Amino acid sequence: MTSSSPSASSNGRVPTTTLQRGRACLSCRRRKIRCDGARPACGSCRRYDRADDCEYDDGYMSPHMLQLQETVSRLEARVQEIAFQDPPEAGSQILLSHRKHPSLRSLRSGSNVQSSVGFFFTCGIKHSRSRSPVAGSVHGVVCMFSAVAIDLMLNHHSRVDAYFRHNKIQNSWFLHEGRFRGNLYLPTDNIASLVPTLVTTVHLWGVRLLGREDLDMHATALLSRALIQLGDALYDMPSQRTVQVIQTHVLLALYLYDAACFLDARTHTAAAASLVLRLGLHKIRSTSQSTLRPFTYVEPIASLMPPPRDAVEEGERIAAFWAVFKQDRISAAILGLPVAVSDIEGTDTQVDTPWPMTIELYEEGMLAAGIRSGGTLKTFLSGLSSNVVQDSSLAQTCKAAALFERATRLVNGWTPDLPMSDEFYAEYVSLSARIDEQKDQRAMGDTPYKTLCVLNGASIQLHTVFAAQSEDARDKCLDAAFAIIQASTLSRLQDIKFLCPATGTIWAAVCRVLINGIISVRSMYADTPMPSLTRRETELVGMLEQMVSLMASFAPISAIMSMYPSNWLLESWLTGV
């Protein structure tokens, strides 16, 4: 008697009865092979040892599939729990060591950032090709556990809030915060939506600044996603969204400098510099309206930005250039590399963009339509006054960065066996005067710690070259070191979760100045057996111990600080003395 429902024969052969269309199992459909429709597993799936994959689209699900579905639900619930945990209460912050930070550990070990892409972002392909929908869901959820959590994190405000609570310390955010927050959750097809890589990078910084171990585990996924999204971010260049890409490069560079991944960081700084120059952001409000024509048949391809829609957009572009300039100058000096944003008088590279104001002043219309600017950097280094409505904190740091890099470049070109040329001495005196002027101005106002640190670091850089021979140069180095220590005490640095990466390098220079000061004091009574400590020496030793202690306190959260361990600094001055 023939059964109305086909089934496998007793010898395992699939009967030749034709199964009704649409009744075959999903596995046989994908493989385009004959199915007998048997339950719980058809003959073909049993023969090829795929019985666990045999399921039908009529709602029937094998016990194995039901178990897998329960696993999916449990993992998804765990993702929700992790992603939406509330931020810690004030005072309960966890300071995580950079050496234990997952994203930084993979970077510092030399592994390719893109290697994590295969884990986090190709899982969707694996999911679509998996053997069954539920089994594929399990593979996808297991593999994409962190990536799904990241998607949920990007819809949570705590990371964004954490970033903006600390961005004034970084002094590297130049976009209008209100507009950024207002457009944060717009759909991607909206013309005012943000570039995704910027949103991801802000959350990456939020994770860094929150200092929570349960969020730090996602840092690698965030960093990888930001880098992948960055590759597609310039599809509509040039536009105002390009300024958001520049902001992303600046933040990623700062993040990587903070992780002591110097070459990777410099790559992003160079990319940001290329963009601001390519888009002509160094020529905003320029007094020079004519462009130099090339003397070859190959003409440069123009890629200028469309006119800003309002004063805020123009202010963002001005601030974007100077934020890149500041980062370029400081990193070039510390890494011993040439600058990416040059300033050659009378050429298309000359910086004409006016010094940046606060974004609030642009919003209030304080940059009048008729204001023009030319030779901004040259004018400043020459000691001439400029028409600045208000010296913003970004402008102050940019000026300090310009002096820091200029002083470093000048002294690096001098060696003791070379005669003191008139040109070198003239620039040496001029730079010293500019630094002293800026220090006097900064002493009278509310100046960011980073600015004071870089400015006094410039003084140390300039005068160290003659400190061994000149008492005046040695005193200037010591005065700059004292100023940094005093500012460190007054700035309540113990409440800060992030310091500019240049700070560690400058603090190490301060320690060397103090060590040389102790050596100099002790050399005055080298012939006296067992001399008692003088008041000056006691003061210098106390400052050195204070500086070493400060660096040690930041070592767990700063890769730069951890490069200068306290025992190394103490051994240096003990051995030297």
N, C-alpha and C positions, 0 to 999 in steps of 0.2 A: 504493500500500500504506500502510495506516495504521500509524503508529508507536505503540508502547505507551507511549512517553514523549513527552508533548506538547512541541512546540518552536515557535519563531516561524517564520512563513512567510517566504519569500524577499523578499516586498515589505514586510516590517515589520509586517504586520497580525497581531494576536493571533488565533489560531484559536478557533473557537467550542467546541472540545472542552472539556468540563467537567473541571476538574482535581480529583483526589481530595481530599476534605476533609482539611485539615491539611498539605497539601503546598505551599501558596502561600508566597512569601517573606514575611519579617517586615515589609518596607516596604509591600507591597500589603495585608497584613492590617490594618496601622494605618490605612491610607487607605481601606480597604473598597472596593478596586477589584479587577477581574478580573486574575488572574495566570496565565501560561502555564507557570510552573515551569521555564523554561529555565535552563541553567547556562552560564557562571558568572553571568550576569545575565539576568533575565527581560525580555520585550519591553516591559512597561510601564515598568520602571526605565530601560531604554535610551532609550525614547521621551521620557521626561521628564528625561533627563540626570541620572539618579540611580543609575547603574550601580555606583558605589562603595558605595552604601548597601544594595545587594541582597545579602542573606544569608539563610540558612535555619537553622531550629532543629534540624536533624538532624546537627549537628556540622560541616557543610561551611562553610568560611570562605574568602572570597576573599583573594588575595594582599594587597590593600589592608587588609583587616581584620586579617590576620596582622601586618602592619607596625604598625598602630595598637596591637595588643595588646602587642607588644614595647615600644612607647613607654610604655604604661601600666606594665608591669613595671619598666622602667628608672626611671621617676619615683617609683614606690612605694619602690624600693630606696633612692633618694636621700633620700626623706623619712625612712626609717628611720635612715639614716646621720646626718642632721642632728639628728634628735630625740634620739638616744641617745649623743651625744658626751659624753665624760667631762668633769667640771669641770676648770678649769685648776689647776695646782699652786700651792701657796702662794707668793706673791711674784711671780707672773706675771700679775697682774690687769691688765686693760685698762681704763683710765679713759676712758669715752666722753663726748664733749661733748653736753650737752643740745641744743645747736643742731643736732647731727647725728643725734639720736635720732629714729627714724621716727615713733613715736607722738606724741612731743612736738612734732616739726616740724609735723605735720598739725594738731595742736591750736592751736599758737601762730600758725599762718597763718590761723586763723579758719575753717578748713574744718569742716564738720559731722562729728562723730564717726560719725554714722550712715551717712555716705557709704561708709565701708569695709564696711558691712554688705552692700551690694549686691555687693561683690566676694567676700567671704569666706563669706557665709551664705545667699545665694540660689542658690548653685551647685547645691545639691541639687535645686532645682526645675528648673534648666536641664538637669541630668543626666537627670532622669526624663522630660523632654520632648525629649531629643536624638533625632537621626534613627536611631541604631542603638545597641545596648548598648555595643559597643566604642568607637564614635565618641563616644558620650556619656561613656564612662569617661575618654577622653582629655580631652574638654572639662572634665569634672569634676575630674580630677586636676590639669590645668594651672591651672584657676581656684582650686581649693581646696588648692593645694600647701601654703601656709602654714597653712591651717586644719587640715589633716590632721596636719601637724607639731605643731600645738598640742595636738591630741587625744593624741598620743603623749607630748608633754612633760608633760601633766597626770598621766601615770602614771610619771613619773620623779621621784626624791626630791631631786635636787640643788637644784632651785629652792626647794623647801620648806625644806631644810636651810639654804640661804643666807639665807632670810628670818629664820628663828629664830636664826641666829647674830648677826643685827644688830638684832632687834626691841627689845632693851633700850635701844638708842640712841634709837629712835623713841619708846619709852614709850607706844605707842598700841595695843598688843595686850593685851586683857583677858580672853580666853577661856583655859580650861584647855588648855595645850599638849598634854598627854598624851592627853586625850580627843579633841582635834582630830586628832591623828595617828592614834589608834586607829580613828576613824570615817572617815578620809580616803577609803578605797577601798571603802566599803560601797555596795551597789547602791542606786539612787535610791528604790526602793520600800521600803527598810528605814526604820523609824521613827526610827532613830538616825543616818541619813545626813545629811551636811552640805548646806547650800544650795549649789548649784553656783557661784553668783556669788562666794561667799567663796573657794572653792577656786581659781577662776580668778584672783581678785585676789591671792591669796597667791603664785601662780606669777608674776603680773605683777611683784610686788615682788621675787621671787627673781631674775627677769631683770634688773631695775634694779640689784640689789645685786651680782650676779655680774659685771656690767660686761663681758660678752663680746659682741663684735660679731656673732658667728654666731647668738646668741640675741636680740640687740636687734632684729633684722629682724622678729621675730614680735611685738614689743610692741604694734603697732597692732591686730593680730588679737586679742591677749589683752584689751586695753582695750575693744575693741568688744564682744567676747563677754561680758565682765563687765557692761557696761552693759545689754546685751540681757537677760541672765539676771536682772539686778536687777529688771527690770520684772515678772517672774513670781515673784519670791521671797516675796511676802507673801500667797500664796494661802491659807495656813493660819494667818494671823495671828488672834489673838495666841497664840504658843507660845514655847517656848525657842528655836526656830529663828529667831524674830524678833530675838533678841539677836545671832544670827549676821549678820542683815541690817544691824543697827546697826554691827557690827564692819566689815562691807564698806564702808558709807558712810564710816566713819572712815578706813579705809585708802585708799579712792579719793580722798577729799578731800586726804589727805596727799600722795598721788602727784601730784595736780594742782597743789597748792601748790608742790611741789618743781619742777614744770614751769613755774611762774609763770603758770598758768592760773587766776587768782585768782577770777573770778566763777564758773567751773565748780566750783572747789573749794568755794567758799562755799555753793553750791547743795547739795552733798552734806552739808556740815556742818549746814545748816539742816534737811535731811531727817532726819538723825540726831537733831537736837534735837527735832523734831516727834515722832519715835517715842518717845524716852525720856519726854517729857512726856505724850504720849497714853497710854502704858502705865503711867504713875504711878511710873516709876523714880526720880523725885526725892522720893518719899514712902515709900521703903522704911524699915521700922522707925520710922515716924513716931509721935511722941507724940500727934499730933492724929488721933483716930479718926473724927471726924465730918467729913462733906463739906458745904460750904456749899451751901444750896439756892438756886437762881436765883429772882429776883423776876419772872420772865416765864413765859409758858406754854410756851416752848420750852426743854426740858431737854437738857443735854448728853448725848450718846450715850456710855455707859460702854464702855470697851474695856480692862479691866484684865487683867493677865497671870494665868494660873493659878498656884497656889502652887508654889514651887520644889520639886523632888523631893528635893533634898539641900542641904547647906551650900555645896557648890561652885557649884551653879546660882544660889543667892542671892548668893554672892560675885561671880559673873560679872555679875549684874544691877547690883550696886552699882558695880563697876568700870566697867561700860558707861556708866552715867550720868556718872561723873566724867571718863572719857576724852572724852566728848562735851562736857562742861562746859569742860574744859581747852582743847580745840580751838576751841570757840566763843569763849571769852574772848580767846585770843591773836589769832585771826584778826579778830575784831571790832575790837580795838585797832589792829592793823596796817592794816586796810583802811578804818578810820574808819566802821564800820557799827554799828548798835545790836545788842546781844546778842540771841540767840535764846532762851537759857535765862535768863529773868529771875528775880529773887528779891525778891518784894514781901512784906514781913512781914504776917502775918495773912490771907493769901489762899491760894488753891490753888496759886499759883506759888512759894510759899516752899519753899526747899530744906531738907528734913529728913533726907535720906539720910545715914548716917554716912560719915565719911571712909573711903576704900578701904584695905584691907590687902592683903598679898600673897596670891595664890591658894593658896599653901601653907598659910597660916594659916587660911584658910577650910576647907581640906581637913582640917586638924587639929582643927576645931571650936572655934577661938578666939573666934568671935563667939557669945557665949552667947545662949540663946533669949530671955532676959528683957531684953536690952539694947534701949533705945529712944532715939531721937534726935529733936531738934527745933531748928529755926533754926540748922542747921550752919554755913552761911556767915555769917550775922549774928553768931553767937557768935565766930567766928574774927576777923572784921573789928573786933569790939569789944575784942579782946584778952583774952577770957576763955578759960580752959583747957577742953579737951574730953577726954572719956574715950576715948582712942585707944590700942589695944593696942600698935600699932607703926606709926610714920609711914612708910608705903611710899613708894617713889620716885614712884609716881603721885600719892599724896596731897601730897607735897612740891611737885611740879610744878603741881598744881591750885591750891595756895595761892599759889604764885608767880604763876600766871596770873591769879588773882583780883585780886591787888595790882597787877599790870601793867595790866590793863584798867581798874581803878578809878582808878588814878593818871592814866592817859591821858584818861579821861572827865572827871575833875575839872579838869585843867589846860586841856583844850580848851574849857571853859566860862568861862575867865577871859581877859580882855584887859587890857593895861596901862592903858587909860583908865577902867577900872572900879575903884571903891573896894574895898578889901579888906574884905569883909563878915566878920562874926564867924562865920557858918556855914561859909563857905569856909575861913577860917583854922583853925577847929576840925577840919575834916575833913583839911586839909592836915597839921596836926600829928599827928593820929591815924594817918593813913596812913604818915607818915614813921616813927613809932614802930613800927608793925606790920612795916614793911620791915626796919628795923634789928633787931628781935627775930628775924625769920626768918633774916637774914644771920648773926646770932650763933649760932643753932641749927644752921644748915647748916655753919658753919665747924668744928663739933665732930664731925661725922659724915661718913659716906660719901654724898656728895650727887652726883647726876647732873649732868654739865656743863650740860645743857639747863636744869635748875632754877636753877643759879647764874647762867646767862646771863639768863634771864627775870627773876629776882629783882633782879639789879643793873640790868637794863634798866628795871625799874619805878622804881628810885631815880633813874635818869637822867631818865626821863619826868617824874617828880614835881618834881624840883628845877631842871630846865632853865629853867622859866618865870621863876625869880628869879635865875638864875646871873649875869646881867649886872649886877644891882644888889647882890646879897648875896654876900659872900665865903664865908659858911658854905654857901650853896647851891652855889656853884661848887666848893668843896672836896668836897662830897658827890658831885657829878657825877664829879669826877676820881677820887675813891676807888672809885666803882662801876666806872669805866672800867679802873682799875688791877686791880681784882679779876677782871674778865672776862679781861684779858690774862694775868694770872697763872694763872687756871684753864685758859686755852687752852694755856699752856705745859705745865702739869702733866698735862693730859688726853691727851697724845699724839694730837692730832687728825690727824696725818699717817697714822695707821693706820685712820681711819674713812672709810667710803665714803658715808655719808649724815649730814647735819646737819639738824636741825629748820629748816624754812624761815624761822622767826622769827629764827634766828641771824644770817642775812645782814643783816636790817634793824637788829638791835641792834648788830652790828659796825659798820655804817655810822654809827650814832649815837655809838658809841665814838670813831670817827675825828673826828666833828664836835666832840666834847668836847675831844679832844686839840688840834685846830686852834684852838679858842677859848682853850685854855690857853696855847698858844704866842703867840697874839695878845696875851693879857693880860700875859704876861711881858715881851714886847717893848715893850708900851706904857709900861712903867715907865721905860724909858730911850730914849723916842722922840726926845728932843731931843739925845741924844749922837751925834755922827757916828761911823759905823762901830763900833758897840759889839761887843765880843767876846761870844761865846756864853756865857751863864751855865750853871752846872751844871744848873739846873732846866730851862732850855730844851733843853739837850742830851739830858736824860732824856726830855722830852716828844717831841722829834723822833725819837729812837730808838724809842720806843713806837709812834709813828705809822707809821714805816717798817715795823716788825714787823707791825702790824695790816694794813697795805696788802699786804704780802707774803703774809700768811696768806689774805687774801681772794682774791688773785690765784691762789694755789695751788688753791683750791676752785672757781674760776670755770669750769674745764672740765667739772665734774660737777654744778654747782649753778646753776640758772637765776637764783636770787636773787642769788648772788654776782656773776654776770656782769652784773647790772644796775648794779653799782657798780664800774666799771673802775678799775684802780689809777691810771691817768694822770689820771682825773677827780678823784680824791681828792687826789692830790699837787698838781694845779693849784689845787684849792680852797684849800689852806692856803698855798701860795706866793703866790697872788693876794691872799688875805686879809691875809697878813703884809706 
